[in-house]
Amino acid sequence: MPADVLAQLLGPRVEAGEHGLLELLAGRRPLLRTPELDRVRGRLRAEGRDALADRLVLVAGPLRGPGAEAEDAAALDALRAPAPSTPAARAHRPALPELLDLARGGTPEQTRRALGRLVEEYPPTPGGEPDPALHAVIEELLRHPRAGVRLHAHRVSRALFDRATHARSTAVLLSDPLPDVVRMAARKLGRASWEPALPELIRLLGHPKPVVRSAAREAVTGFGTAAVPALRRAAAHARPDRRALYADLRARLTDSDADTGPWTADTGP
């Protein structure tokens, strides 16, 4: 089908996080450049998926509907009009509970707008603790049925919360139903070396999706020898046929691995 029809049909699903569609189309079929697909490509680059972003073929095309010329003329007339003699009324500043209720109970688009206003109107104060009600809403939205809302809530948590609180928000996404979201969360927690996430990252070493297992292994490896005690505990509670999974990685992280060679059992110190 034409690039404009394809973009119209797939754009909302891709923006909601169904990036598997992009894997099928990347480098093969062109898509009409739309604001949604531009945002998706920017998000891919922010998540370190430059290869997939570079392979997307976005072609230029009309993005405005009928009547755009009349709207342009009206906008120009408004710009040419003299400024009013009285100062403009101050924009309404919604109360925090009002924004939180809209973020929690609105449509996905209303939720995104409410989260944006929260960042604008209620930025964090240096050294201040996050509002408990705000933190509760973000935690709830990190489990929203729509992937786009979950990812937006995660980005907002980075803007509103301190490093540790944002790391806890990221750890919530380690249980996300979408493998791409789990992979992103694992990579971020690995780069941040946030040790409270280690047990969950080690659990993901046995995830059914290879992309998640690979990201989890990379994240755990980034902790270095700090991950060894957690790997030892995981092996102690694992089924016998899965202990080698932890023993192999633990052996790679220990300084003695180069001298003694790979361990043959998971009963060593």
C-alpha positions in Angstrom: 0.0 0.0 0.0 1.2 3.6 -0.4 3.5 5.1 2.1 0.9 7.6 3.4 -1.7 4.9 4.0 0.8 2.7 5.7 2.0 5.5 8.0 -1.6 6.3 8.9 -2.4 2.7 9.7 0.8 1.9 11.7 1.7 5.3 13.2 -0.5 5.0 16.4 0.6 1.4 17.0 4.3 2.2 16.5 4.0 5.2 18.8 2.4 3.0 21.4 5.6 0.9 21.5 4.9 -1.9 18.9 8.4 -1.6 17.5 8.3 -5.0 16.0 6.4 -3.5 13.1 9.4 -1.2 12.5 11.7 -4.2 12.4 9.6 -5.7 9.6 9.5 -2.5 7.6 13.0 -1.0 8.2 15.0 -0.8 5.0 12.2 -2.4 2.9 9.2 -0.1 2.7 8.9 3.7 2.9 6.6 5.4 5.3 5.3 8.9 5.0 7.1 11.2 7.5 4.6 12.2 10.2 5.0 13.9 13.6 4.3 10.5 15.3 7.0 8.7 13.3 9.5 11.5 13.9 8.9 11.2 17.6 9.3 7.4 17.4 12.6 7.8 15.6 13.8 10.3 18.1 12.8 7.9 20.9 14.7 5.1 19.3 17.9 7.2 19.2 17.3 8.1 22.8 17.2 4.4 23.7 20.4 3.7 21.8 18.7 2.0 18.9 20.4 4.1 16.2 20.7 1.2 13.8 16.9 0.7 13.6 16.3 4.5 13.4 18.8 4.8 10.5 17.1 2.0 8.6 13.6 3.7 8.7 12.8 5.1 5.3 10.6 8.2 5.9 9.6 10.1 2.7 8.3 13.7 2.6 4.6 14.4 1.8 1.7 16.7 2.7 0.9 16.7 6.4 -1.9 19.2 6.3 -5.5 18.6 5.4 -7.9 20.7 3.2 -8.5 24.2 4.3 -4.9 24.7 5.5 -4.5 27.8 3.3 -7.5 29.5 5.0 -5.9 28.7 8.4 -2.6 30.2 7.3 -4.3 33.4 6.2 -6.2 33.7 9.5 -2.9 33.2 11.4 -1.2 35.9 9.4 -4.1 38.3 10.0 -3.8 37.6 13.7 -0.1 38.3 13.7 -0.6 41.6 11.8 -3.3 42.8 14.2 -2.2 45.5 16.7 -1.5 44.2 20.2 -4.3 44.7 22.7 -4.0 47.7 25.0 -4.8 45.6 28.1 -2.4 42.9 29.4 -3.4 39.3 28.6 -5.0 37.4 31.5 -2.6 35.1 33.3 -3.1 31.5 32.1 -4.9 29.2 34.5 -2.4 27.2 36.6 -4.1 23.9 37.4 -3.8 22.7 40.9 -1.6 19.6 41.5 -4.6 17.3 42.5 -6.4 18.4 39.3 -3.5 17.4 37.1 -3.0 14.2 39.0 -6.6 13.2 38.6 -6.5 14.0 34.8 -3.2 12.0 34.5 -4.7 9.0 36.3 -8.2 8.9 34.7 -8.0 10.7 31.3 -7.5 9.3 27.8 -4.0 8.5 26.8 -3.6 11.9 25.1 -5.1 13.7 28.2 -2.7 11.8 30.4 0.3 12.8 28.2 -0.8 16.5 28.3 -1.3 16.3 32.1 2.2 14.8 32.6 3.7 17.6 30.5 1.9 20.3 32.6 3.2 18.6 35.7 6.8 19.0 34.5 6.1 22.7 33.5 4.1 23.8 36.6 5.6 21.6 39.3 9.3 21.1 38.6 11.4 19.5 41.4 13.0 21.6 44.0 16.7 20.9 44.7 17.1 18.5 47.5 13.3 18.2 47.9 11.4 14.9 48.3 8.9 14.0 45.5 5.3 14.6 46.4 3.9 11.2 47.6 0.7 11.6 45.5 2.7 12.5 42.4 5.0 9.5 42.9 2.0 7.2 43.3 0.5 8.4 40.0 3.7 7.8 38.1 4.1 4.3 39.6 0.5 3.6 38.5 1.0 4.9 35.0 4.2 2.8 34.6 1.7 -0.1 34.5 -0.8 1.5 32.2 -2.2 -0.7 29.4 -0.9 1.6 26.7 2.9 1.3 26.1 3.1 4.9 25.0 1.7 6.1 28.3 4.1 3.9 30.3 7.1 5.2 28.4 5.9 8.8 28.7 5.5 8.3 32.5 9.0 6.9 32.7 10.5 10.0 30.8 8.5 12.3 33.1 9.9 10.5 36.2 13.4 11.4 35.0 12.4 15.1 34.9 10.5 15.2 38.2 12.4 12.8 40.5 15.9 12.4 41.9 18.2 9.7 40.5 17.3 7.0 43.0 13.5 7.5 42.6 13.9 7.5 38.8 15.9 4.3 39.0 13.1 2.7 41.0 10.6 3.8 38.3 12.9 2.3 35.7 13.0 -1.0 37.6 9.2 -1.2 37.4 9.6 -1.5 33.6 11.7 -4.7 34.0 8.3 -6.5 34.3 6.8 -4.7 31.3 5.0 -7.0 28.8 6.9 -5.6 25.8 10.4 -7.0 25.4 11.8 -3.7 23.8 10.7 -1.8 27.0 12.3 -4.4 29.2 15.5 -4.2 27.2 15.6 -0.4 27.5 15.0 -0.5 31.2 17.7 -3.2 31.7 20.3 -1.1 29.8 19.5 2.1 31.7 19.8 0.4 35.1 23.0 -1.3 34.0 24.5 2.0 32.8 23.5 3.6 36.1 24.9 0.6 38.1 21.9 0.7 40.4 22.5 -2.3 42.6 19.0 -2.7 44.0 18.0 -3.8 40.5 20.6 -6.6 40.4 18.3 -9.5 41.6 15.7 -8.6 38.9 18.3 -8.2 36.2 19.7 -11.6 37.1 16.2 -13.1 36.9 16.0 -11.7 33.3 19.0 -13.9 32.3 16.4 -16.6 31.9 13.8 -14.5 30.0 12.2 -16.2 27.0 13.2 -13.4 24.6 16.9 -13.4 23.4 17.0 -9.6 23.2 16.1 -9.3 26.8 18.5 -12.0 27.9 21.3 -10.2 26.1 20.5 -6.8 27.6 20.3 -8.4 31.1 23.6 -10.1 30.7 25.2 -6.9 29.5 23.7 -5.0 32.4 24.8 -7.5 35.0 28.3 -7.7 33.5 28.5 -3.9 33.9 28.3 -4.2 37.7 31.6 -6.2 37.7 32.4 -8.2 40.8 29.6 -6.4 42.7 27.2 -8.8 41.0 29.0 -12.0 42.2 27.1 -12.3 45.6 23.7 -11.9 43.8 24.7 -14.4 41.2 25.8 -16.9 43.9 22.4 -16.5 45.7 20.5 -16.9 42.4 22.5 -20.1 41.7 21.8 -21.5 45.1 18.0 -21.2 44.6 18.0 -22.2 40.9 17.1 -25.6 39.4 20.1 -27.8 38.8 19.8 -27.5 35.1 19.9 -23.7 35.3 22.8 -23.2 37.7 25.4 -23.1 34.8 23.7 -20.0 33.6 24.8 -18.1 36.7 28.0 -19.9 37.2 29.3 -19.0 33.8 28.6 -15.3 34.2 30.0 -15.3 37.8 33.2 -17.0 36.6 33.7 -14.3 34.0 33.4 -11.6 36.7 35.8 -13.0 39.2 39.4 -12.0 39.1 40.5 -15.6 39.6 38.9 -16.7 36.3 42.0 -15.9 34.2 44.2 -18.0 36.6 42.0 -21.0 37.4 39.9 -21.3 34.2 36.2 -21.7 34.0 34.5 -23.3 37.0 33.0 -26.7 36.4 30.4 -26.5 39.2 28.5 -23.9 41.0 29.6 -25.0 44.5 32.7 -23.0 44.8 33.1 -20.0 47.2 
